[in-house]
Amino acid sequence: MGSMRWFDPSQPQTLQGAVLFSYLNAAIAIIGLLSSRSLIELVILAGGAGALGIANERRWGYYLCIVAAAVFLCVQVVLFIYYPFVFAAMLNLLFSVFLLALLLSPISRNYARIYFK
């Protein structure tokens, strides 16, 4: 078994951005877990674990990150419906769409299909 990587610079830019963005979300979720015990923080942490899998070219990590991003997007859509003029709700919705778009881009999907184990 090879060494574990936190980031793989040989991957396409879309996957690199998704990994970095998932790590950033996971770091913010850790801070959020210290102040509140919300279930959505655990979903975001699962996305961070998926990002670690993506960096190590594991198919389970790619799928885990997609599921976590999709669940986070659904939660953000519901929050945006209830609080449409709150800037934080708009920003979270924008970033969750951005993360899912990075993961589901054709470049990311083709790379994961071909190179991930």
N, CA and C atoms as a LAMMPS dump frame, in Angstrom:
ITEM: TIMESTEP
0
ITEM: NUMBER OF ATOMS
351
ITEM: BOX BOUNDS ff ff ff
-5.0000000000000000e+02 5.0000000000000000e+02
-5.0000000000000000e+02 5.0000000000000000e+02
-5.0000000000000000e+02 5.0000000000000000e+02
ITEM: ATOMS id mol type element x y z
1 1 1 N 0.839 -1.175 0
2 1 2 C 0 0 0
3 1 3 C 0.886 1.24 0
4 2 1 N 0.578 2.164 -0.877
5 2 2 C 1.357 3.392 -0.995
6 2 3 C 1.021 4.373 0.115
7 3 1 N 1.699 5.476 0.065
8 3 2 C 1.46 6.49 1.087
9 3 3 C 0.181 7.264 0.786
10 4 1 N -0.436 7.753 1.821
11 4 2 C -1.673 8.506 1.684
12 4 3 C -1.352 9.942 1.289
13 5 1 N -2.137 10.47 0.368
14 5 2 C -1.964 11.853 -0.074
15 5 3 C -3.163 12.676 0.375
16 6 1 N -2.925 13.926 0.675
17 6 2 C -4.009 14.856 0.989
18 6 3 C -4.452 15.615 -0.252
19 7 1 N -3.569 15.69 -1.234
20 7 2 C -3.861 16.431 -2.456
21 7 3 C -3.047 15.822 -3.589
22 8 1 N -3.664 15.703 -4.766
23 8 2 C -2.975 15.141 -5.921
24 8 3 C -2.938 16.189 -7.033
25 9 1 N -1.789 16.805 -7.262
26 9 2 C -1.708 17.843 -8.289
27 9 3 C -1.783 17.312 -9.719
28 10 1 N -1.729 15.997 -9.912
29 10 2 C -1.813 15.449 -11.265
30 10 3 C -3.258 15.27 -11.732
31 11 1 N -4.223 15.454 -10.845
32 11 2 C -5.63 15.336 -11.225
33 11 3 C -6.079 16.588 -11.968
34 12 1 N -7.212 16.501 -12.683
35 12 2 C -7.728 17.693 -13.371
36 12 3 C -8.072 18.805 -12.384
37 13 1 N -8.1 20.029 -12.889
38 13 2 C -8.372 21.176 -12.027
39 13 3 C -9.736 21.106 -11.372
40 14 1 N -10.7 20.497 -12.037
41 14 2 C -12.031 20.402 -11.429
42 14 3 C -11.998 19.531 -10.178
43 15 1 N -11.292 18.422 -10.243
44 15 2 C -11.186 17.571 -9.056
45 15 3 C -10.31 18.211 -7.989
46 16 1 N -9.265 18.898 -8.387
47 16 2 C -8.43 19.59 -7.413
48 16 3 C -9.247 20.641 -6.663
49 17 1 N -10.049 21.402 -7.395
50 17 2 C -10.894 22.409 -6.761
51 17 3 C -11.923 21.788 -5.844
52 18 1 N -12.513 20.666 -6.269
53 18 2 C -13.504 19.993 -5.427
54 18 3 C -12.873 19.465 -4.141
55 19 1 N -11.666 18.935 -4.247
56 19 2 C -10.973 18.425 -3.055
57 19 3 C -10.671 19.568 -2.088
58 20 1 N -10.108 20.647 -2.597
59 20 2 C -9.781 21.782 -1.731
60 20 3 C -11.039 22.389 -1.111
61 21 1 N -12.081 22.506 -1.906
62 21 2 C -13.32 23.09 -1.406
63 21 3 C -13.981 22.181 -0.372
64 22 1 N -13.897 20.876 -0.564
65 22 2 C -14.447 19.941 0.422
66 22 3 C -13.656 19.984 1.722
67 23 1 N -12.334 20.115 1.616
68 23 2 C -11.525 20.261 2.822
69 23 3 C -11.873 21.55 3.57
70 24 1 N -12.072 22.626 2.839
71 24 2 C -12.448 23.896 3.462
72 24 3 C -13.793 23.777 4.158
73 25 1 N -14.756 23.153 3.493
74 25 2 C -16.063 22.943 4.12
75 25 3 C -15.944 22.078 5.363
76 26 1 N -15.107 21.043 5.31
77 26 2 C -14.933 20.171 6.467
78 26 3 C -14.287 20.914 7.637
79 27 1 N -13.33 21.791 7.35
80 27 2 C -12.705 22.577 8.419
81 27 3 C -13.72 23.506 9.071
82 28 1 N -14.566 24.126 8.261
83 28 2 C -15.609 24.995 8.821
84 28 3 C -16.623 24.168 9.602
85 29 1 N -16.911 22.947 9.132
86 29 2 C -17.851 22.079 9.843
87 29 3 C -17.305 21.652 11.2
88 30 1 N -15.999 21.446 11.287
89 30 2 C -15.397 21.102 12.583
90 30 3 C -15.59 22.25 13.565
91 31 1 N -15.399 23.455 13.094
92 31 2 C -15.638 24.622 13.955
93 31 3 C -17.11 24.695 14.326
94 32 1 N -18.002 24.388 13.375
95 32 2 C -19.432 24.383 13.658
96 32 3 C -19.833 23.311 14.649
97 33 1 N -19.153 22.172 14.619
98 33 2 C -19.456 21.108 15.579
99 33 3 C -19.092 21.508 17.001
100 34 1 N -18.128 22.382 17.146
101 34 2 C -17.759 22.837 18.487
102 34 3 C -18.842 23.717 19.097
103 35 1 N -19.583 24.429 18.241
104 35 2 C -20.604 25.331 18.771
105 35 3 C -22.002 24.735 18.75
106 36 1 N -22.297 23.881 17.781
107 36 2 C -23.63 23.272 17.718
108 36 3 C -23.492 21.832 17.25
109 37 1 N -24.415 21.022 17.639
110 37 2 C -24.39 19.602 17.267
111 37 3 C -25.404 19.348 16.159
112 38 1 N -25.076 19.811 14.959
113 38 2 C -25.983 19.691 13.829
114 38 3 C -25.613 18.491 12.973
115 39 1 N -26.615 17.875 12.383
116 39 2 C -26.394 16.72 11.536
117 39 3 C -25.731 17.105 10.211
118 40 1 N -25.986 18.317 9.759
119 40 2 C -25.419 18.731 8.472
120 40 3 C -23.894 18.83 8.544
121 41 1 N -23.343 19.132 9.724
122 41 2 C -21.895 19.158 9.861
123 41 3 C -21.297 17.769 9.645
124 42 1 N -22.016 16.738 10.073
125 42 2 C -21.529 15.378 9.853
126 42 3 C -21.548 15.014 8.369
127 43 1 N -22.55 15.508 7.649
128 43 2 C -22.6 15.288 6.2
129 43 3 C -21.414 15.977 5.527
130 44 1 N -21.108 17.181 5.969
131 44 2 C -19.981 17.918 5.391
132 44 3 C -18.663 17.222 5.722
133 45 1 N -18.548 16.682 6.934
134 45 2 C -17.344 15.931 7.283
135 45 3 C -17.214 14.677 6.427
136 46 1 N -18.338 14.062 6.078
137 46 2 C -18.296 12.92 5.161
138 46 3 C -17.769 13.364 3.796
139 47 1 N -18.126 14.574 3.375
140 47 2 C -17.578 15.115 2.136
141 47 3 C -16.077 15.318 2.221
142 48 1 N -15.598 15.721 3.397
143 48 2 C -14.152 15.844 3.589
144 48 3 C -13.448 14.499 3.516
145 49 1 N -14.086 13.466 4.067
146 49 2 C -13.527 12.114 3.958
147 49 3 C -13.542 11.653 2.506
148 50 1 N -14.59 12.019 1.783
149 50 2 C -14.643 11.701 0.359
150 50 3 C -13.556 12.406 -0.416
151 51 1 N -13.25 13.629 -0.028
152 51 2 C -12.17 14.372 -0.686
153 51 3 C -10.832 13.682 -0.469
154 52 1 N -10.631 13.113 0.704
155 52 2 C -9.41 12.35 0.954
156 52 3 C -9.357 11.129 0.046
157 53 1 N -10.513 10.496 -0.169
158 53 2 C -10.57 9.372 -1.102
159 53 3 C -10.288 9.801 -2.531
160 54 1 N -10.795 10.97 -2.927
161 54 2 C -10.526 11.48 -4.273
162 54 3 C -9.039 11.751 -4.451
163 55 1 N -8.416 12.347 -3.451
164 55 2 C -6.983 12.647 -3.543
165 55 3 C -6.156 11.378 -3.679
166 56 1 N -6.665 10.264 -3.168
167 56 2 C -5.971 8.987 -3.277
168 56 3 C -6.534 8.112 -4.39
169 57 1 N -7.315 8.723 -5.292
170 57 2 C -7.893 8.078 -6.463
171 57 3 C -8.706 6.843 -6.105
172 58 1 N -9.605 7.002 -5.167
173 58 2 C -10.511 5.933 -4.766
174 58 3 C -11.923 6.276 -5.239
175 59 1 N -12.558 5.3 -5.852
176 59 2 C -13.906 5.502 -6.383
177 59 3 C -14.918 5.774 -5.271
178 60 1 N -14.753 5.115 -4.109
179 60 2 C -15.684 5.33 -2.999
180 60 3 C -15.629 6.778 -2.523
181 61 1 N -14.456 7.368 -2.57
182 61 2 C -14.32 8.76 -2.143
183 61 3 C -15.054 9.699 -3.075
184 62 1 N -14.981 9.408 -4.376
185 62 2 C -15.679 10.236 -5.359
186 62 3 C -17.191 10.167 -5.133
187 63 1 N -17.701 8.953 -4.954
188 63 2 C -19.145 8.812 -4.752
189 63 3 C -19.591 9.378 -3.405
190 64 1 N -18.792 9.197 -2.369
191 64 2 C -19.13 9.764 -1.063
192 64 3 C -19.178 11.283 -1.118
193 65 1 N -18.242 11.867 -1.812
194 65 2 C -18.2 13.323 -1.939
195 65 3 C -19.403 13.832 -2.736
196 66 1 N -19.812 13.116 -3.776
197 66 2 C -20.986 13.51 -4.549
198 66 3 C -22.242 13.431 -3.696
199 67 1 N -22.412 12.35 -2.952
200 67 2 C -23.601 12.198 -2.103
201 67 3 C -23.633 13.281 -1.032
202 68 1 N -22.51 13.53 -0.395
203 68 2 C -22.457 14.561 0.642
204 68 3 C -22.759 15.94 0.06
205 69 1 N -22.219 16.23 -1.114
206 69 2 C -22.477 17.528 -1.755
207 69 3 C -23.932 17.656 -2.17
208 70 1 N -24.535 16.565 -2.64
209 70 2 C -25.942 16.607 -3.036
210 70 3 C -26.863 16.795 -1.831
211 71 1 N -26.564 16.126 -0.727
212 71 2 C -27.366 16.306 0.49
213 71 3 C -27.221 17.733 1.009
214 72 1 N -26 18.239 0.991
215 72 2 C -25.764 19.611 1.433
216 72 3 C -26.497 20.604 0.539
217 73 1 N -26.522 20.35 -0.761
218 73 2 C -27.251 21.218 -1.681
219 73 3 C -28.747 21.193 -1.392
220 74 1 N -29.305 20.024 -1.135
221 74 2 C -30.743 19.929 -0.804
222 74 3 C -31.073 20.715 0.455
223 75 1 N -30.22 20.613 1.456
224 75 2 C -30.444 21.37 2.69
225 75 3 C -30.36 22.87 2.418
226 76 1 N -29.416 23.269 1.601
227 76 2 C -29.267 24.692 1.296
228 76 3 C -30.431 25.222 0.472
229 77 1 N -31.003 24.399 -0.399
230 77 2 C -32.178 24.817 -1.166
231 77 3 C -33.357 25.037 -0.224
232 78 1 N -33.546 24.129 0.717
233 78 2 C -34.638 24.285 1.689
234 78 3 C -34.427 25.536 2.528
235 79 1 N -33.214 25.756 2.991
236 79 2 C -32.937 26.963 3.775
237 79 3 C -33.134 28.224 2.948
238 80 1 N -32.779 28.172 1.672
239 80 2 C -32.967 29.338 0.808
240 80 3 C -34.443 29.62 0.575
241 81 1 N -35.245 28.577 0.509
242 81 2 C -36.687 28.778 0.342
243 81 3 C -37.279 29.468 1.565
244 82 1 N -36.832 29.055 2.747
245 82 2 C -37.367 29.659 3.974
246 82 3 C -36.774 31.031 4.268
247 83 1 N -35.533 31.253 3.904
248 83 2 C -34.865 32.533 4.159
249 83 3 C -34.28 33.082 2.858
250 84 1 N -35.124 33.572 1.938
251 84 2 C -34.624 33.922 0.606
252 84 3 C -33.745 35.17 0.553
253 85 1 N -33.87 36.075 1.504
254 85 2 C -33.123 37.324 1.419
255 85 3 C -32 37.413 2.439
256 86 1 N -31.587 36.275 2.969
257 86 2 C -30.456 36.23 3.886
258 86 3 C -29.205 35.952 3.052
259 87 1 N -28.217 36.817 3.2
260 87 2 C -27.004 36.707 2.374
261 87 3 C -26.284 35.382 2.591
262 88 1 N -26.243 34.894 3.823
263 88 2 C -25.553 33.633 4.108
264 88 3 C -26.238 32.47 3.396
265 89 1 N -27.569 32.488 3.323
266 89 2 C -28.291 31.421 2.631
267 89 3 C -27.988 31.447 1.134
268 90 1 N -27.92 32.64 0.566
269 90 2 C -27.593 32.754 -0.857
270 90 3 C -26.168 32.287 -1.14
271 91 1 N -25.247 32.684 -0.275
272 91 2 C -23.848 32.31 -0.464
273 91 3 C -23.644 30.806 -0.297
274 92 1 N -24.264 30.21 0.714
275 92 2 C -24.147 28.767 0.901
276 92 3 C -24.747 28 -0.268
277 93 1 N -25.872 28.482 -0.79
278 93 2 C -26.477 27.839 -1.948
279 93 3 C -25.549 27.924 -3.158
280 94 1 N -24.955 29.068 -3.368
281 94 2 C -24.038 29.253 -4.491
282 94 3 C -22.835 28.32 -4.381
283 95 1 N -22.238 28.232 -3.205
284 95 2 C -21.065 27.389 -3.021
285 95 3 C -21.402 25.901 -3.107
286 96 1 N -22.583 25.505 -2.648
287 96 2 C -22.944 24.095 -2.745
288 96 3 C -23.207 23.691 -4.196
289 97 1 N -23.794 24.59 -4.992
290 97 2 C -23.963 24.319 -6.426
291 97 3 C -22.595 24.251 -7.099
292 98 1 N -21.699 25.127 -6.724
293 98 2 C -20.344 25.152 -7.286
294 98 3 C -19.611 23.84 -7.007
295 99 1 N -19.693 23.34 -5.784
296 99 2 C -19.017 22.096 -5.426
297 99 3 C -19.585 20.923 -6.216
298 100 1 N -20.9 20.834 -6.301
299 100 2 C -21.503 19.736 -7.047
300 100 3 C -21.185 19.836 -8.534
301 101 1 N -21.122 21.049 -9.064
302 101 2 C -20.765 21.23 -10.47
303 101 3 C -19.32 20.791 -10.732
304 102 1 N -18.423 21.068 -9.811
305 102 2 C -17.042 20.614 -9.971
306 102 3 C -16.959 19.092 -9.975
307 103 1 N -17.711 18.464 -9.091
308 103 2 C -17.66 17.007 -9.001
309 103 3 C -18.314 16.321 -10.191
310 104 1 N -19.372 16.909 -10.72
311 104 2 C -20.119 16.267 -11.798
312 104 3 C -19.746 16.758 -13.192
313 105 1 N -18.711 17.559 -13.293
314 105 2 C -18.298 18.025 -14.613
315 105 3 C -17.824 16.825 -15.444
316 106 1 N -17.951 16.919 -16.761
317 106 2 C -17.518 15.788 -17.601
318 106 3 C -16.046 15.422 -17.417
319 107 1 N -15.217 16.401 -17.171
320 107 2 C -13.791 16.116 -16.966
321 107 3 C -13.59 15.277 -15.709
322 108 1 N -14.275 15.651 -14.625
323 108 2 C -14.151 14.904 -13.366
324 108 3 C -14.709 13.499 -13.508
325 109 1 N -15.878 13.383 -14.136
326 109 2 C -16.493 12.061 -14.298
327 109 3 C -15.629 11.138 -15.144
328 110 1 N -15.079 11.653 -16.246
329 110 2 C -14.229 10.817 -17.09
330 110 3 C -12.95 10.403 -16.377
331 111 1 N -12.348 11.322 -15.653
332 111 2 C -11.13 10.994 -14.927
333 111 3 C -11.416 9.932 -13.868
334 112 1 N -12.508 10.102 -13.124
335 112 2 C -12.857 9.121 -12.087
336 112 3 C -13.174 7.767 -12.707
337 113 1 N -13.847 7.758 -13.84
338 113 2 C -14.203 6.504 -14.486
339 113 3 C -12.959 5.759 -14.966
340 114 1 N -11.988 6.485 -15.455
341 114 2 C -10.812 5.842 -16.039
342 114 3 C -9.75 5.502 -14.988
343 115 1 N -9.435 6.414 -14.086
344 115 2 C -8.264 6.252 -13.227
345 115 3 C -8.546 5.802 -11.804
346 116 1 N -9.767 5.972 -11.317
347 116 2 C -10.013 5.616 -9.909
348 116 3 C -10.161 4.114 -9.758
349 117 1 N -9.683 3.628 -8.627
350 117 2 C -9.743 2.194 -8.32
351 117 3 C -10.967 1.892 -7.49
